[in-house]
Amino acid sequence: MDKKALLIIDVQVGMFSDENPVYHGEKLLKNLKQLLFRARATNTPIFYIKHNSPVGKPLEHGTNGWKIHPDLSPTEIDILIQKTTPDSFFNTNLDKELKKQEIKHLILTGIQSEVCVDTTTRRAFSMNYEVTLVTDSHSTWGSEELTAQQVINHHNQVLSWFANTNKTSEVEF
């Protein structure tokens, strides 16, 4: 069986602002805490991906909004990957760190469904990783055209071409 890792993409304080919080943020945090607990219980490596936004944006490097959400605090053995684009692999050391630990299967979660989660899922597939997208452990915001739930549902469907799709309760470590 291929070695797995849990990837938590951009679950940073700035995504939960009072003015415009991510859709179903509390449910997302609850599901991610379950995944973290099970990953840690099985010694599955955990990778936190942190977006670094330009100055003045919610995820500006070094600001409070840039920090990992306190409900999901990393431990000393977890790996933090810094990125500046939607692709968690582009200009980062993610692939190198995964290969160093001989990881072949990525369990993907996080924010934002149609941007960083989508891009990272497709890129991981193209790099020959087996991917599991946790369908109830990624989130986004709605727009004038689509509700957040519609965006999530659409991406769960489309990304099934690139990943296994499972709910939090179905993920095996």
C-alpha positions as CSV (number, residue, x, y, z in Angstrom):
1,M,0.0,0.0,0.0
2,D,1.3,3.4,-0.9
3,K,2.4,5.8,1.8
4,K,-0.1,8.6,2.4
5,A,0.1,12.2,3.5
6,L,-2.6,14.7,4.6
7,L,-2.4,18.1,2.9
8,I,-4.2,21.0,4.5
9,I,-4.3,23.9,2.0
10,D,-4.6,27.5,3.1
11,V,-6.7,27.0,6.3
12,Q,-5.4,30.3,7.7
13,V,-7.0,32.8,10.1
14,G,-7.7,35.3,7.3
15,M,-10.1,32.9,5.7
16,F,-12.4,33.0,8.7
17,S,-12.8,36.8,9.0
18,D,-15.9,38.1,10.6
19,E,-16.8,40.2,7.5
20,N,-16.6,37.4,5.0
21,P,-15.9,34.0,6.5
22,V,-15.4,30.9,4.4
23,Y,-18.6,28.9,3.8
24,H,-19.4,26.5,6.6
25,G,-16.1,27.3,8.3
26,E,-17.0,25.6,11.6
27,K,-18.0,22.4,9.8
28,L,-14.8,22.5,7.8
29,L,-12.7,22.9,11.0
30,K,-14.6,20.0,12.6
31,N,-13.9,17.7,9.7
32,L,-10.3,18.8,9.5
33,K,-9.8,18.1,13.2
34,Q,-11.1,14.6,12.7
35,L,-8.7,14.0,9.8
36,L,-5.8,15.4,11.8
37,F,-6.6,13.2,14.8
38,R,-6.8,10.1,12.6
39,A,-3.6,11.0,10.6
40,R,-1.7,11.6,13.9
41,A,-3.0,8.3,15.3
42,T,-1.6,6.4,12.3
43,N,1.7,8.5,12.0
44,T,0.6,9.8,8.7
45,P,2.7,12.8,7.7
46,I,0.8,16.1,7.7
47,F,1.6,19.0,5.3
48,Y,0.3,22.5,5.9
49,I,0.3,24.6,2.9
50,K,0.3,28.4,3.6
51,H,-0.5,31.0,1.1
52,N,1.5,34.2,1.2
53,S,-0.5,37.1,-0.2
54,P,0.8,40.6,-1.3
55,V,0.9,43.4,1.3
56,G,-2.5,44.5,2.4
57,K,-4.3,41.2,1.6
58,P,-5.8,38.8,4.2
59,L,-3.0,36.3,4.0
60,E,-0.1,38.7,4.0
61,H,3.0,36.9,5.2
62,G,3.7,37.5,8.9
63,T,0.2,38.9,9.8
64,N,-2.3,37.3,12.1
65,G,-4.4,36.4,9.0
66,W,-1.5,34.4,7.6
67,K,-1.3,32.1,10.6
68,I,-2.7,28.6,10.5
69,H,-6.1,28.5,12.1
70,P,-5.5,27.9,15.9
71,D,-8.0,24.9,15.9
72,L,-5.6,23.1,13.6
73,S,-2.2,24.0,15.1
74,P,0.7,22.1,13.5
75,T,3.1,20.1,15.7
76,E,6.9,20.2,15.4
77,I,6.9,17.2,13.1
78,D,4.4,18.6,10.6
79,I,5.7,20.2,7.5
80,L,4.9,23.7,6.5
81,I,5.1,24.7,2.8
82,Q,5.0,28.3,1.8
83,K,3.4,29.2,-1.6
84,T,2.5,32.3,-3.6
85,T,0.3,30.8,-6.3
86,P,-2.8,28.5,-6.3
87,D,-0.5,25.5,-7.2
88,S,1.0,24.1,-4.0
89,F,3.8,22.5,-6.1
90,F,4.8,25.6,-8.2
91,N,8.0,27.2,-6.8
92,T,7.8,25.3,-3.5
93,N,9.6,22.3,-2.0
94,L,6.4,20.2,-1.7
95,D,7.4,17.6,-4.2
96,K,10.9,17.3,-2.8
97,E,9.5,16.8,0.8
98,L,6.9,14.3,-0.4
99,K,9.6,12.3,-2.3
100,K,11.9,12.4,0.7
101,Q,9.3,10.6,2.8
102,E,8.4,8.3,-0.2
103,I,4.8,9.5,-0.2
104,K,2.7,8.5,-3.2
105,H,-0.9,9.2,-2.1
106,L,-2.1,12.6,-1.1
107,I,-5.3,13.3,0.9
108,L,-6.3,16.8,-0.1
109,T,-8.3,19.3,1.9
110,G,-8.5,23.0,2.4
111,I,-9.5,26.3,0.9
112,Q,-10.4,27.5,-1.8
113,S,-12.2,24.7,-3.7
114,E,-12.1,26.3,-7.1
115,V,-8.6,27.8,-6.8
116,C,-5.9,26.2,-4.7
117,V,-7.6,22.9,-4.0
118,D,-8.5,22.4,-7.7
119,T,-5.1,23.4,-9.0
120,T,-3.2,21.3,-6.5
121,T,-5.4,18.3,-7.2
122,R,-4.9,18.5,-10.9
123,R,-1.2,19.1,-10.6
124,A,-0.7,16.2,-8.1
125,F,-2.5,13.9,-10.6
126,S,-0.3,15.1,-13.4
127,M,2.8,14.4,-11.3
128,N,1.6,10.7,-10.8
129,Y,0.5,11.0,-7.2
130,E,-2.6,9.1,-6.2
131,V,-5.0,11.7,-4.9
132,T,-8.0,11.5,-2.6
133,L,-10.1,14.7,-2.4
134,V,-12.0,14.9,0.8
135,T,-15.4,16.2,-0.5
136,D,-16.6,17.7,2.8
137,S,-13.2,19.0,3.9
138,H,-12.7,21.9,1.4
139,S,-14.6,25.1,1.1
140,T,-14.9,28.5,-0.6
141,W,-17.2,31.5,-1.0
142,G,-20.2,32.1,-3.2
143,S,-20.4,34.6,-6.0
144,E,-23.2,36.3,-7.9
145,E,-23.5,33.3,-10.2
146,L,-23.1,30.3,-7.8
147,T,-23.5,29.6,-4.2
148,A,-20.5,28.3,-2.3
149,Q,-22.2,24.9,-2.0
150,Q,-22.7,24.8,-5.8
151,V,-19.0,25.6,-6.3
152,I,-18.0,22.8,-3.9
153,N,-20.4,20.3,-5.5
154,H,-19.2,21.1,-9.0
155,H,-15.6,20.7,-8.0
156,N,-16.2,17.4,-6.2
157,Q,-17.8,16.2,-9.5
158,V,-15.2,17.5,-11.9
159,L,-12.2,16.6,-9.7
160,S,-13.4,13.0,-9.6
161,W,-11.6,12.7,-12.9
162,F,-8.3,13.4,-11.1
163,A,-8.9,12.0,-7.6
164,N,-10.8,9.5,-5.5
165,T,-13.5,11.4,-3.8
166,N,-14.4,10.5,-0.2
167,K,-16.1,12.1,2.7
168,T,-14.2,12.7,6.0
169,S,-15.7,9.6,7.5
170,E,-14.6,7.4,4.6
171,V,-11.0,8.4,4.5
172,E,-8.5,5.7,5.5
173,F,-5.0,6.4,6.6
